[in-house]
Amino acid sequence: MAGTLDAVVVVVLNAAQTENVLFGPDGIVSLLKPGGVVLACATVPPDFARDMEARCAAHGVLYLDAPISGGAAKAASGQLSVMASGSDKAFVAAKPVLDAAAETVFTLGDSAGAGSAMKAVNQLLAGVHIATMAEALTFGMTQGVAPEKFVEVISKCAGSSWMLENRAPHIVDGDYTPLSSVNIWPKDLGIVLDIAKSAQFSAPITAVALQQFVAAAGMGLGGEDDAAVAKVYARNAGLKLPGKAS
């Protein structure tokens, strides 16, 4: 079917999987018709996105650097945010897909890389916010603040964040069904730190958050919802989180 497609959307975990889909043994790019467009949505380094754009162009295929935010729920309802960069032709070719899948499309540049750079900024904040939420919630428990009361109060106060409001209820419910797993964050925050290193930029808060997710994965929690990073704090403090599995 590849030769009949106008667009291919690649939503996988990382750069290696993206490259395999596009140029691996069964890679799709060489089979696409000229003018077809690839929308690459994984969180990847900007240099990787630029390389994929160039390699697609060699086959006459357009490439849109199009990392996404919003998770499974917003994907299902067509309400994703897309941080996109690419040529005008790539945006035109991708428009029907973007119209169907996204509520907001940010046009960030006329070549690949800018979209992935913005996604790295977003992931820095998102990962730090999740880890900080877990730290604050469990710190509150040491002071007699119940997790459900933490959510009720802090979600209406200045210390709140979207990640807190979205993830803290998972801890209250004791439900770690993976909507976004712990294992995503060592990869994504690792990408952030790699980019920071290349820019000679110090990102110490990101580094500390990364270690909490690495610790969670080391506890065997990698496949659980990323709110399970709270279990690292709970273990270290001798706390019991809500739910039988906590």
Biotite code that builds the C-alpha atoms (Angstrom):
import biotite.structure as struc

atoms = struc.array([
    struc.Atom([0.000, 0.000, 0.000], chain_id="A", res_id=1, res_name="MET", atom_name="CA", element="C"),
    struc.Atom([2.930, 2.355, 0.556], chain_id="A", res_id=2, res_name="ALA", atom_name="CA", element="C"),
    struc.Atom([2.926, 3.697, -2.998], chain_id="A", res_id=3, res_name="GLY", atom_name="CA", element="C"),
    struc.Atom([-0.693, 4.806, -2.676], chain_id="A", res_id=4, res_name="THR", atom_name="CA", element="C"),
    struc.Atom([-0.201, 6.872, 0.471], chain_id="A", res_id=5, res_name="LEU", atom_name="CA", element="C"),
    struc.Atom([-0.134, 10.662, 0.579], chain_id="A", res_id=6, res_name="ASP", atom_name="CA", element="C"),
    struc.Atom([1.056, 10.827, 4.202], chain_id="A", res_id=7, res_name="ALA", atom_name="CA", element="C"),
    struc.Atom([2.676, 8.594, 6.786], chain_id="A", res_id=8, res_name="VAL", atom_name="CA", element="C"),
    struc.Atom([2.490, 9.426, 10.492], chain_id="A", res_id=9, res_name="VAL", atom_name="CA", element="C"),
    struc.Atom([5.249, 7.891, 12.597], chain_id="A", res_id=10, res_name="VAL", atom_name="CA", element="C"),
    struc.Atom([4.374, 7.764, 16.304], chain_id="A", res_id=11, res_name="VAL", atom_name="CA", element="C"),
    struc.Atom([6.989, 5.595, 18.004], chain_id="A", res_id=12, res_name="VAL", atom_name="CA", element="C"),
    struc.Atom([9.200, 5.792, 21.087], chain_id="A", res_id=13, res_name="LEU", atom_name="CA", element="C"),
    struc.Atom([12.524, 7.164, 19.893], chain_id="A", res_id=14, res_name="ASN", atom_name="CA", element="C"),
    struc.Atom([14.910, 8.108, 17.098], chain_id="A", res_id=15, res_name="ALA", atom_name="CA", element="C"),
    struc.Atom([16.071, 4.535, 16.456], chain_id="A", res_id=16, res_name="ALA", atom_name="CA", element="C"),
    struc.Atom([12.514, 3.343, 15.889], chain_id="A", res_id=17, res_name="GLN", atom_name="CA", element="C"),
    struc.Atom([11.749, 6.349, 13.692], chain_id="A", res_id=18, res_name="THR", atom_name="CA", element="C"),
    struc.Atom([14.778, 5.628, 11.519], chain_id="A", res_id=19, res_name="GLU", atom_name="CA", element="C"),
    struc.Atom([13.856, 1.953, 11.300], chain_id="A", res_id=20, res_name="ASN", atom_name="CA", element="C"),
    struc.Atom([10.322, 2.766, 10.107], chain_id="A", res_id=21, res_name="VAL", atom_name="CA", element="C"),
    struc.Atom([11.635, 5.177, 7.501], chain_id="A", res_id=22, res_name="LEU", atom_name="CA", element="C"),
    struc.Atom([14.882, 3.592, 6.315], chain_id="A", res_id=23, res_name="PHE", atom_name="CA", element="C"),
    struc.Atom([15.221, 0.152, 7.932], chain_id="A", res_id=24, res_name="GLY", atom_name="CA", element="C"),
    struc.Atom([14.975, -3.216, 6.153], chain_id="A", res_id=25, res_name="PRO", atom_name="CA", element="C"),
    struc.Atom([11.274, -2.618, 5.559], chain_id="A", res_id=26, res_name="ASP", atom_name="CA", element="C"),
    struc.Atom([11.619, 1.172, 5.449], chain_id="A", res_id=27, res_name="GLY", atom_name="CA", element="C"),
    struc.Atom([8.714, 2.990, 3.909], chain_id="A", res_id=28, res_name="ILE", atom_name="CA", element="C"),
    struc.Atom([10.379, 6.081, 2.439], chain_id="A", res_id=29, res_name="VAL", atom_name="CA", element="C"),
    struc.Atom([11.777, 4.378, -0.648], chain_id="A", res_id=30, res_name="SER", atom_name="CA", element="C"),
    struc.Atom([8.270, 3.077, -1.432], chain_id="A", res_id=31, res_name="LEU", atom_name="CA", element="C"),
    struc.Atom([6.422, 6.379, -1.147], chain_id="A", res_id=32, res_name="LEU", atom_name="CA", element="C"),
    struc.Atom([5.452, 8.374, -4.217], chain_id="A", res_id=33, res_name="LYS", atom_name="CA", element="C"),
    struc.Atom([7.233, 11.688, -4.827], chain_id="A", res_id=34, res_name="PRO", atom_name="CA", element="C"),
    struc.Atom([5.572, 14.471, -2.878], chain_id="A", res_id=35, res_name="GLY", atom_name="CA", element="C"),
    struc.Atom([4.361, 12.171, -0.141], chain_id="A", res_id=36, res_name="GLY", atom_name="CA", element="C"),
    struc.Atom([4.917, 13.490, 3.366], chain_id="A", res_id=37, res_name="VAL", atom_name="CA", element="C"),
    struc.Atom([6.238, 11.913, 6.545], chain_id="A", res_id=38, res_name="VAL", atom_name="CA", element="C"),
    struc.Atom([5.016, 13.375, 9.834], chain_id="A", res_id=39, res_name="LEU", atom_name="CA", element="C"),
    struc.Atom([7.558, 12.294, 12.448], chain_id="A", res_id=40, res_name="ALA", atom_name="CA", element="C"),
    struc.Atom([6.068, 12.657, 15.931], chain_id="A", res_id=41, res_name="CYS", atom_name="CA", element="C"),
    struc.Atom([8.517, 10.992, 18.338], chain_id="A", res_id=42, res_name="ALA", atom_name="CA", element="C"),
    struc.Atom([10.668, 13.039, 20.698], chain_id="A", res_id=43, res_name="THR", atom_name="CA", element="C"),
    struc.Atom([14.086, 13.079, 19.015], chain_id="A", res_id=44, res_name="VAL", atom_name="CA", element="C"),
    struc.Atom([17.176, 15.319, 18.949], chain_id="A", res_id=45, res_name="PRO", atom_name="CA", element="C"),
    struc.Atom([16.932, 18.257, 16.515], chain_id="A", res_id=46, res_name="PRO", atom_name="CA", element="C"),
    struc.Atom([20.004, 17.064, 14.587], chain_id="A", res_id=47, res_name="ASP", atom_name="CA", element="C"),
    struc.Atom([18.322, 13.717, 14.004], chain_id="A", res_id=48, res_name="PHE", atom_name="CA", element="C"),
    struc.Atom([15.228, 15.447, 12.615], chain_id="A", res_id=49, res_name="ALA", atom_name="CA", element="C"),
    struc.Atom([17.386, 17.475, 10.236], chain_id="A", res_id=50, res_name="ARG", atom_name="CA", element="C"),
    struc.Atom([19.114, 14.298, 9.048], chain_id="A", res_id=51, res_name="ASP", atom_name="CA", element="C"),
    struc.Atom([15.794, 12.540, 8.407], chain_id="A", res_id=52, res_name="MET", atom_name="CA", element="C"),
    struc.Atom([14.545, 15.532, 6.434], chain_id="A", res_id=53, res_name="GLU", atom_name="CA", element="C"),
    struc.Atom([17.607, 15.436, 4.196], chain_id="A", res_id=54, res_name="ALA", atom_name="CA", element="C"),
    struc.Atom([17.387, 11.690, 3.655], chain_id="A", res_id=55, res_name="ARG", atom_name="CA", element="C"),
    struc.Atom([13.684, 11.888, 2.820], chain_id="A", res_id=56, res_name="CYS", atom_name="CA", element="C"),
    struc.Atom([14.364, 14.713, 0.378], chain_id="A", res_id=57, res_name="ALA", atom_name="CA", element="C"),
    struc.Atom([16.823, 12.474, -1.474], chain_id="A", res_id=58, res_name="ALA", atom_name="CA", element="C"),
    struc.Atom([13.828, 10.231, -2.261], chain_id="A", res_id=59, res_name="HIS", atom_name="CA", element="C"),
    struc.Atom([11.558, 13.124, -3.224], chain_id="A", res_id=60, res_name="GLY", atom_name="CA", element="C"),
    struc.Atom([9.622, 12.730, 0.037], chain_id="A", res_id=61, res_name="VAL", atom_name="CA", element="C"),
    struc.Atom([8.643, 15.645, 2.265], chain_id="A", res_id=62, res_name="LEU", atom_name="CA", element="C"),
    struc.Atom([9.351, 15.567, 5.996], chain_id="A", res_id=63, res_name="TYR", atom_name="CA", element="C"),
    struc.Atom([7.548, 17.415, 8.771], chain_id="A", res_id=64, res_name="LEU", atom_name="CA", element="C"),
    struc.Atom([9.281, 17.528, 12.135], chain_id="A", res_id=65, res_name="ASP", atom_name="CA", element="C"),
    struc.Atom([6.060, 17.196, 14.143], chain_id="A", res_id=66, res_name="ALA", atom_name="CA", element="C"),
    struc.Atom([6.450, 16.159, 17.783], chain_id="A", res_id=67, res_name="PRO", atom_name="CA", element="C"),
    struc.Atom([3.170, 16.006, 19.657], chain_id="A", res_id=68, res_name="ILE", atom_name="CA", element="C"),
    struc.Atom([1.823, 16.788, 23.112], chain_id="A", res_id=69, res_name="SER", atom_name="CA", element="C"),
    struc.Atom([-1.437, 15.768, 24.720], chain_id="A", res_id=70, res_name="GLY", atom_name="CA", element="C"),
    struc.Atom([-1.186, 12.029, 25.289], chain_id="A", res_id=71, res_name="GLY", atom_name="CA", element="C"),
    struc.Atom([-3.477, 9.203, 24.272], chain_id="A", res_id=72, res_name="ALA", atom_name="CA", element="C"),
    struc.Atom([-6.709, 10.890, 25.350], chain_id="A", res_id=73, res_name="ALA", atom_name="CA", element="C"),
    struc.Atom([-6.195, 14.001, 23.237], chain_id="A", res_id=74, res_name="LYS", atom_name="CA", element="C"),
    struc.Atom([-4.901, 11.926, 20.334], chain_id="A", res_id=75, res_name="ALA", atom_name="CA", element="C"),
    struc.Atom([-8.139, 9.925, 20.364], chain_id="A", res_id=76, res_name="ALA", atom_name="CA", element="C"),
    struc.Atom([-10.245, 13.094, 20.311], chain_id="A", res_id=77, res_name="SER", atom_name="CA", element="C"),
    struc.Atom([-8.174, 14.877, 17.658], chain_id="A", res_id=78, res_name="GLY", atom_name="CA", element="C"),
    struc.Atom([-6.996, 17.535, 20.127], chain_id="A", res_id=79, res_name="GLN", atom_name="CA", element="C"),
    struc.Atom([-3.237, 17.147, 20.049], chain_id="A", res_id=80, res_name="LEU", atom_name="CA", element="C"),
    struc.Atom([-0.821, 20.041, 20.091], chain_id="A", res_id=81, res_name="SER", atom_name="CA", element="C"),
    struc.Atom([1.792, 19.710, 17.353], chain_id="A", res_id=82, res_name="VAL", atom_name="CA", element="C"),
    struc.Atom([5.128, 21.524, 17.477], chain_id="A", res_id=83, res_name="MET", atom_name="CA", element="C"),
    struc.Atom([5.916, 21.475, 13.765], chain_id="A", res_id=84, res_name="ALA", atom_name="CA", element="C"),
    struc.Atom([8.671, 22.663, 11.501], chain_id="A", res_id=85, res_name="SER", atom_name="CA", element="C"),
    struc.Atom([9.355, 21.975, 7.860], chain_id="A", res_id=86, res_name="GLY", atom_name="CA", element="C"),
    struc.Atom([9.023, 23.390, 4.376], chain_id="A", res_id=87, res_name="SER", atom_name="CA", element="C"),
    struc.Atom([5.866, 25.099, 3.142], chain_id="A", res_id=88, res_name="ASP", atom_name="CA", element="C"),
    struc.Atom([5.299, 22.102, 0.854], chain_id="A", res_id=89, res_name="LYS", atom_name="CA", element="C"),
    struc.Atom([5.519, 19.731, 3.817], chain_id="A", res_id=90, res_name="ALA", atom_name="CA", element="C"),
    struc.Atom([2.954, 21.746, 5.771], chain_id="A", res_id=91, res_name="PHE", atom_name="CA", element="C"),
    struc.Atom([0.579, 21.831, 2.793], chain_id="A", res_id=92, res_name="VAL", atom_name="CA", element="C"),
    struc.Atom([0.913, 18.088, 2.224], chain_id="A", res_id=93, res_name="ALA", atom_name="CA", element="C"),
    struc.Atom([0.416, 17.335, 5.930], chain_id="A", res_id=94, res_name="ALA", atom_name="CA", element="C"),
    struc.Atom([-2.553, 19.679, 6.412], chain_id="A", res_id=95, res_name="LYS", atom_name="CA", element="C"),
    struc.Atom([-5.334, 17.047, 6.116], chain_id="A", res_id=96, res_name="PRO", atom_name="CA", element="C"),
    struc.Atom([-3.648, 14.951, 8.807], chain_id="A", res_id=97, res_name="VAL", atom_name="CA", element="C"),
    struc.Atom([-2.986, 17.926, 11.044], chain_id="A", res_id=98, res_name="LEU", atom_name="CA", element="C"),
    struc.Atom([-6.569, 19.143, 10.677], chain_id="A", res_id=99, res_name="ASP", atom_name="CA", element="C"),
    struc.Atom([-7.868, 15.742, 11.751], chain_id="A", res_id=100, res_name="ALA", atom_name="CA", element="C"),
    struc.Atom([-5.461, 15.029, 14.612], chain_id="A", res_id=101, res_name="ALA", atom_name="CA", element="C"),
    struc.Atom([-4.566, 18.375, 16.142], chain_id="A", res_id=102, res_name="ALA", atom_name="CA", element="C"),
    struc.Atom([-6.353, 21.141, 17.977], chain_id="A", res_id=103, res_name="GLU", atom_name="CA", element="C"),
    struc.Atom([-3.311, 23.413, 17.825], chain_id="A", res_id=104, res_name="THR", atom_name="CA", element="C"),
    struc.Atom([-0.465, 23.397, 15.314], chain_id="A", res_id=105, res_name="VAL", atom_name="CA", element="C"),
    struc.Atom([2.510, 25.597, 16.077], chain_id="A", res_id=106, res_name="PHE", atom_name="CA", element="C"),
    struc.Atom([4.481, 26.561, 12.964], chain_id="A", res_id=107, res_name="THR", atom_name="CA", element="C"),
    struc.Atom([8.024, 26.886, 14.282], chain_id="A", res_id=108, res_name="LEU", atom_name="CA", element="C"),
    struc.Atom([10.285, 27.063, 11.261], chain_id="A", res_id=109, res_name="GLY", atom_name="CA", element="C"),
    struc.Atom([10.785, 26.285, 7.597], chain_id="A", res_id=110, res_name="ASP", atom_name="CA", element="C"),
    struc.Atom([13.046, 23.285, 8.157], chain_id="A", res_id=111, res_name="SER", atom_name="CA", element="C"),
    struc.Atom([13.219, 20.299, 10.485], chain_id="A", res_id=112, res_name="ALA", atom_name="CA", element="C"),
    struc.Atom([14.813, 20.661, 13.911], chain_id="A", res_id=113, res_name="GLY", atom_name="CA", element="C"),
    struc.Atom([12.889, 23.589, 15.357], chain_id="A", res_id=114, res_name="ALA", atom_name="CA", element="C"),
    struc.Atom([9.915, 21.413, 16.234], chain_id="A", res_id=115, res_name="GLY", atom_name="CA", element="C"),
    struc.Atom([12.101, 18.907, 18.043], chain_id="A", res_id=116, res_name="SER", atom_name="CA", element="C"),
    struc.Atom([13.899, 21.701, 19.870], chain_id="A", res_id=117, res_name="ALA", atom_name="CA", element="C"),
    struc.Atom([10.597, 23.039, 21.188], chain_id="A", res_id=118, res_name="MET", atom_name="CA", element="C"),
    struc.Atom([9.513, 19.534, 22.206], chain_id="A", res_id=119, res_name="LYS", atom_name="CA", element="C"),
    struc.Atom([12.730, 19.193, 24.219], chain_id="A", res_id=120, res_name="ALA", atom_name="CA", element="C"),
    struc.Atom([11.848, 22.405, 26.057], chain_id="A", res_id=121, res_name="VAL", atom_name="CA", element="C"),
    struc.Atom([8.364, 21.044, 26.752], chain_id="A", res_id=122, res_name="ASN", atom_name="CA", element="C"),
    struc.Atom([9.706, 17.701, 27.958], chain_id="A", res_id=123, res_name="GLN", atom_name="CA", element="C"),
    struc.Atom([12.159, 19.402, 30.295], chain_id="A", res_id=124, res_name="LEU", atom_name="CA", element="C"),
    struc.Atom([9.255, 21.143, 31.990], chain_id="A", res_id=125, res_name="LEU", atom_name="CA", element="C"),
    struc.Atom([6.894, 18.160, 31.894], chain_id="A", res_id=126, res_name="ALA", atom_name="CA", element="C"),
    struc.Atom([9.391, 15.712, 33.366], chain_id="A", res_id=127, res_name="GLY", atom_name="CA", element="C"),
    struc.Atom([10.493, 18.129, 36.076], chain_id="A", res_id=128, res_name="VAL", atom_name="CA", element="C"),
    struc.Atom([6.865, 18.935, 36.919], chain_id="A", res_id=129, res_name="HIS", atom_name="CA", element="C"),
    struc.Atom([5.972, 15.256, 37.359], chain_id="A", res_id=130, res_name="ILE", atom_name="CA", element="C"),
    struc.Atom([8.961, 14.571, 39.582], chain_id="A", res_id=131, res_name="ALA", atom_name="CA", element="C"),
    struc.Atom([8.356, 17.752, 41.578], chain_id="A", res_id=132, res_name="THR", atom_name="CA", element="C"),
    struc.Atom([4.673, 16.894, 41.980], chain_id="A", res_id=133, res_name="MET", atom_name="CA", element="C"),
    struc.Atom([5.669, 13.501, 43.387], chain_id="A", res_id=134, res_name="ALA", atom_name="CA", element="C"),
    struc.Atom([8.153, 15.133, 45.748], chain_id="A", res_id=135, res_name="GLU", atom_name="CA", element="C"),
    struc.Atom([5.629, 17.706, 46.959], chain_id="A", res_id=136, res_name="ALA", atom_name="CA", element="C"),
    struc.Atom([2.827, 15.170, 47.423], chain_id="A", res_id=137, res_name="LEU", atom_name="CA", element="C"),
    struc.Atom([4.972, 12.798, 49.458], chain_id="A", res_id=138, res_name="THR", atom_name="CA", element="C"),
    struc.Atom([6.553, 15.684, 51.395], chain_id="A", res_id=139, res_name="PHE", atom_name="CA", element="C"),
    struc.Atom([3.016, 16.712, 52.305], chain_id="A", res_id=140, res_name="GLY", atom_name="CA", element="C"),
    struc.Atom([2.326, 13.205, 53.571], chain_id="A", res_id=141, res_name="MET", atom_name="CA", element="C"),
    struc.Atom([5.209, 13.527, 56.044], chain_id="A", res_id=142, res_name="THR", atom_name="CA", element="C"),
    struc.Atom([3.356, 16.560, 57.432], chain_id="A", res_id=143, res_name="GLN", atom_name="CA", element="C"),
    struc.Atom([-0.015, 14.859, 57.647], chain_id="A", res_id=144, res_name="GLY", atom_name="CA", element="C"),
    struc.Atom([-1.361, 16.174, 54.330], chain_id="A", res_id=145, res_name="VAL", atom_name="CA", element="C"),
    struc.Atom([-3.382, 13.397, 52.713], chain_id="A", res_id=146, res_name="ALA", atom_name="CA", element="C"),
    struc.Atom([-2.813, 12.949, 48.951], chain_id="A", res_id=147, res_name="PRO", atom_name="CA", element="C"),
    struc.Atom([-6.450, 13.682, 48.136], chain_id="A", res_id=148, res_name="GLU", atom_name="CA", element="C"),
    struc.Atom([-6.311, 16.914, 50.161], chain_id="A", res_id=149, res_name="LYS", atom_name="CA", element="C"),
    struc.Atom([-3.054, 17.828, 48.394], chain_id="A", res_id=150, res_name="PHE", atom_name="CA", element="C"),
    struc.Atom([-4.820, 17.575, 45.033], chain_id="A", res_id=151, res_name="VAL", atom_name="CA", element="C"),
    struc.Atom([-7.881, 19.488, 46.220], chain_id="A", res_id=152, res_name="GLU", atom_name="CA", element="C"),
    struc.Atom([-5.892, 22.428, 47.569], chain_id="A", res_id=153, res_name="VAL", atom_name="CA", element="C"),
    struc.Atom([-2.767, 22.698, 45.406], chain_id="A", res_id=154, res_name="ILE", atom_name="CA", element="C"),
    struc.Atom([-4.652, 22.350, 42.135], chain_id="A", res_id=155, res_name="SER", atom_name="CA", element="C"),
    struc.Atom([-6.356, 25.638, 43.040], chain_id="A", res_id=156, res_name="LYS", atom_name="CA", element="C"),
    struc.Atom([-3.179, 27.391, 44.201], chain_id="A", res_id=157, res_name="CYS", atom_name="CA", element="C"),
    struc.Atom([-0.137, 28.977, 42.615], chain_id="A", res_id=158, res_name="ALA", atom_name="CA", element="C"),
    struc.Atom([1.971, 25.827, 42.998], chain_id="A", res_id=159, res_name="GLY", atom_name="CA", element="C"),
    struc.Atom([-0.167, 23.878, 40.552], chain_id="A", res_id=160, res_name="SER", atom_name="CA", element="C"),
    struc.Atom([0.715, 22.775, 37.021], chain_id="A", res_id=161, res_name="SER", atom_name="CA", element="C"),
    struc.Atom([-1.022, 20.863, 34.255], chain_id="A", res_id=162, res_name="TRP", atom_name="CA", element="C"),
    struc.Atom([1.084, 17.812, 35.075], chain_id="A", res_id=163, res_name="MET", atom_name="CA", element="C"),
    struc.Atom([0.185, 18.028, 38.757], chain_id="A", res_id=164, res_name="LEU", atom_name="CA", element="C"),
    struc.Atom([-3.521, 18.257, 38.007], chain_id="A", res_id=165, res_name="GLU", atom_name="CA", element="C"),
    struc.Atom([-3.302, 15.384, 35.520], chain_id="A", res_id=166, res_name="ASN", atom_name="CA", element="C"),
    struc.Atom([-0.952, 12.984, 37.316], chain_id="A", res_id=167, res_name="ARG", atom_name="CA", element="C"),
    struc.Atom([-1.504, 13.500, 41.056], chain_id="A", res_id=168, res_name="ALA", atom_name="CA", element="C"),
    struc.Atom([-5.022, 11.967, 40.868], chain_id="A", res_id=169, res_name="PRO", atom_name="CA", element="C"),
    struc.Atom([-3.402, 8.741, 39.613], chain_id="A", res_id=170, res_name="HIS", atom_name="CA", element="C"),
    struc.Atom([-1.535, 8.551, 42.913], chain_id="A", res_id=171, res_name="ILE", atom_name="CA", element="C"),
    struc.Atom([-4.674, 9.329, 44.917], chain_id="A", res_id=172, res_name="VAL", atom_name="CA", element="C"),
    struc.Atom([-6.506, 6.545, 43.064], chain_id="A", res_id=173, res_name="ASP", atom_name="CA", element="C"),
    struc.Atom([-3.578, 4.140, 43.346], chain_id="A", res_id=174, res_name="GLY", atom_name="CA", element="C"),
    struc.Atom([-3.974, 3.546, 39.617], chain_id="A", res_id=175, res_name="ASP", atom_name="CA", element="C"),
    struc.Atom([-0.715, 3.351, 37.669], chain_id="A", res_id=176, res_name="TYR", atom_name="CA", element="C"),
    struc.Atom([-2.161, 2.110, 34.390], chain_id="A", res_id=177, res_name="THR", atom_name="CA", element="C"),
    struc.Atom([0.375, 3.562, 31.949], chain_id="A", res_id=178, res_name="PRO", atom_name="CA", element="C"),
    struc.Atom([-1.022, 6.495, 30.009], chain_id="A", res_id=179, res_name="LEU", atom_name="CA", element="C"),
    struc.Atom([2.549, 7.795, 29.822], chain_id="A", res_id=180, res_name="SER", atom_name="CA", element="C"),
    struc.Atom([5.097, 5.431, 31.315], chain_id="A", res_id=181, res_name="SER", atom_name="CA", element="C"),
    struc.Atom([8.091, 5.962, 33.579], chain_id="A", res_id=182, res_name="VAL", atom_name="CA", element="C"),
    struc.Atom([10.332, 4.570, 30.828], chain_id="A", res_id=183, res_name="ASN", atom_name="CA", element="C"),
    struc.Atom([9.651, 7.538, 28.568], chain_id="A", res_id=184, res_name="ILE", atom_name="CA", element="C"),
    struc.Atom([11.440, 9.971, 30.850], chain_id="A", res_id=185, res_name="TRP", atom_name="CA", element="C"),
    struc.Atom([14.985, 8.569, 30.981], chain_id="A", res_id=186, res_name="PRO", atom_name="CA", element="C"),
    struc.Atom([14.898, 8.823, 27.177], chain_id="A", res_id=187, res_name="LYS", atom_name="CA", element="C"),
    struc.Atom([13.305, 12.266, 26.892], chain_id="A", res_id=188, res_name="ASP", atom_name="CA", element="C"),
    struc.Atom([15.202, 13.935, 29.726], chain_id="A", res_id=189, res_name="LEU", atom_name="CA", element="C"),
    struc.Atom([18.340, 12.231, 28.424], chain_id="A", res_id=190, res_name="GLY", atom_name="CA", element="C"),
    struc.Atom([17.733, 13.947, 25.068], chain_id="A", res_id=191, res_name="ILE", atom_name="CA", element="C"),
    struc.Atom([17.301, 17.267, 26.876], chain_id="A", res_id=192, res_name="VAL", atom_name="CA", element="C"),
    struc.Atom([20.608, 16.810, 28.687], chain_id="A", res_id=193, res_name="LEU", atom_name="CA", element="C"),
    struc.Atom([22.393, 15.752, 25.489], chain_id="A", res_id=194, res_name="ASP", atom_name="CA", element="C"),
    struc.Atom([21.172, 18.914, 23.755], chain_id="A", res_id=195, res_name="ILE", atom_name="CA", element="C"),
    struc.Atom([22.133, 20.988, 26.793], chain_id="A", res_id=196, res_name="ALA", atom_name="CA", element="C"),
    struc.Atom([25.619, 19.486, 26.800], chain_id="A", res_id=197, res_name="LYS", atom_name="CA", element="C"),
    struc.Atom([26.106, 20.308, 23.124], chain_id="A", res_id=198, res_name="SER", atom_name="CA", element="C"),
    struc.Atom([25.019, 23.886, 23.876], chain_id="A", res_id=199, res_name="ALA", atom_name="CA", element="C"),
    struc.Atom([27.313, 24.056, 26.920], chain_id="A", res_id=200, res_name="GLN", atom_name="CA", element="C"),
    struc.Atom([24.218, 24.729, 29.008], chain_id="A", res_id=201, res_name="PHE", atom_name="CA", element="C"),
    struc.Atom([23.891, 23.525, 32.589], chain_id="A", res_id=202, res_name="SER", atom_name="CA", element="C"),
    struc.Atom([20.505, 21.931, 33.412], chain_id="A", res_id=203, res_name="ALA", atom_name="CA", element="C"),
    struc.Atom([20.888, 20.695, 37.011], chain_id="A", res_id=204, res_name="PRO", atom_name="CA", element="C"),
    struc.Atom([17.180, 20.478, 37.833], chain_id="A", res_id=205, res_name="ILE", atom_name="CA", element="C"),
    struc.Atom([16.599, 18.307, 34.771], chain_id="A", res_id=206, res_name="THR", atom_name="CA", element="C"),
    struc.Atom([19.473, 16.050, 35.823], chain_id="A", res_id=207, res_name="ALA", atom_name="CA", element="C"),
    struc.Atom([18.002, 15.523, 39.288], chain_id="A", res_id=208, res_name="VAL", atom_name="CA", element="C"),
    struc.Atom([14.537, 14.772, 37.880], chain_id="A", res_id=209, res_name="ALA", atom_name="CA", element="C"),
    struc.Atom([16.083, 12.285, 35.458], chain_id="A", res_id=210, res_name="LEU", atom_name="CA", element="C"),
    struc.Atom([17.680, 10.375, 38.338], chain_id="A", res_id=211, res_name="GLN", atom_name="CA", element="C"),
    struc.Atom([14.294, 9.962, 40.031], chain_id="A", res_id=212, res_name="GLN", atom_name="CA", element="C"),
    struc.Atom([12.854, 8.339, 36.910], chain_id="A", res_id=213, res_name="PHE", atom_name="CA", element="C"),
    struc.Atom([15.954, 6.152, 36.568], chain_id="A", res_id=214, res_name="VAL", atom_name="CA", element="C"),
    struc.Atom([15.438, 5.087, 40.186], chain_id="A", res_id=215, res_name="ALA", atom_name="CA", element="C"),
    struc.Atom([11.792, 4.296, 39.484], chain_id="A", res_id=216, res_name="ALA", atom_name="CA", element="C"),
    struc.Atom([12.762, 2.164, 36.491], chain_id="A", res_id=217, res_name="ALA", atom_name="CA", element="C"),
    struc.Atom([15.342, 0.427, 38.679], chain_id="A", res_id=218, res_name="GLY", atom_name="CA", element="C"),
    struc.Atom([12.544, -0.461, 41.103], chain_id="A", res_id=219, res_name="MET", atom_name="CA", element="C"),
    struc.Atom([10.786, -2.288, 38.265], chain_id="A", res_id=220, res_name="GLY", atom_name="CA", element="C"),
    struc.Atom([8.266, 0.505, 37.673], chain_id="A", res_id=221, res_name="LEU", atom_name="CA", element="C"),
    struc.Atom([9.300, 1.347, 34.106], chain_id="A", res_id=222, res_name="GLY", atom_name="CA", element="C"),
    struc.Atom([6.065, 0.084, 32.583], chain_id="A", res_id=223, res_name="GLY", atom_name="CA", element="C"),
    struc.Atom([3.835, 1.904, 35.061], chain_id="A", res_id=224, res_name="GLU", atom_name="CA", element="C"),
    struc.Atom([2.334, 5.364, 34.669], chain_id="A", res_id=225, res_name="ASP", atom_name="CA", element="C"),
    struc.Atom([4.959, 8.040, 35.190], chain_id="A", res_id=226, res_name="ASP", atom_name="CA", element="C"),
    struc.Atom([3.170, 9.172, 38.354], chain_id="A", res_id=227, res_name="ALA", atom_name="CA", element="C"),
    struc.Atom([4.736, 6.049, 39.865], chain_id="A", res_id=228, res_name="ALA", atom_name="CA", element="C"),
    struc.Atom([7.893, 8.107, 40.388], chain_id="A", res_id=229, res_name="VAL", atom_name="CA", element="C"),
    struc.Atom([6.150, 8.989, 43.673], chain_id="A", res_id=230, res_name="ALA", atom_name="CA", element="C"),
    struc.Atom([6.931, 5.447, 44.817], chain_id="A", res_id=231, res_name="LYS", atom_name="CA", element="C"),
    struc.Atom([10.628, 6.330, 44.873], chain_id="A", res_id=232, res_name="VAL", atom_name="CA", element="C"),
    struc.Atom([9.959, 9.085, 47.393], chain_id="A", res_id=233, res_name="TYR", atom_name="CA", element="C"),
    struc.Atom([7.519, 6.913, 49.353], chain_id="A", res_id=234, res_name="ALA", atom_name="CA", element="C"),
    struc.Atom([10.041, 4.085, 49.612], chain_id="A", res_id=235, res_name="ARG", atom_name="CA", element="C"),
    struc.Atom([12.809, 6.377, 50.752], chain_id="A", res_id=236, res_name="ASN", atom_name="CA", element="C"),
    struc.Atom([10.587, 8.028, 53.380], chain_id="A", res_id=237, res_name="ALA", atom_name="CA", element="C"),
    struc.Atom([8.839, 4.852, 54.562], chain_id="A", res_id=238, res_name="GLY", atom_name="CA", element="C"),
    struc.Atom([5.451, 6.112, 53.393], chain_id="A", res_id=239, res_name="LEU", atom_name="CA", element="C"),
    struc.Atom([2.480, 4.100, 52.163], chain_id="A", res_id=240, res_name="LYS", atom_name="CA", element="C"),
    struc.Atom([0.758, 5.531, 49.116], chain_id="A", res_id=241, res_name="LEU", atom_name="CA", element="C"),
    struc.Atom([-2.949, 4.898, 48.376], chain_id="A", res_id=242, res_name="PRO", atom_name="CA", element="C"),
    struc.Atom([-3.812, 1.614, 46.673], chain_id="A", res_id=243, res_name="GLY", atom_name="CA", element="C"),
    struc.Atom([-2.936, -2.009, 47.289], chain_id="A", res_id=244, res_name="LYS", atom_name="CA", element="C"),
    struc.Atom([-0.008, -2.002, 44.865], chain_id="A", res_id=245, res_name="ALA", atom_name="CA", element="C"),
    struc.Atom([1.693, 0.976, 46.471], chain_id="A", res_id=246, res_name="SER", atom_name="CA", element="C"),
])
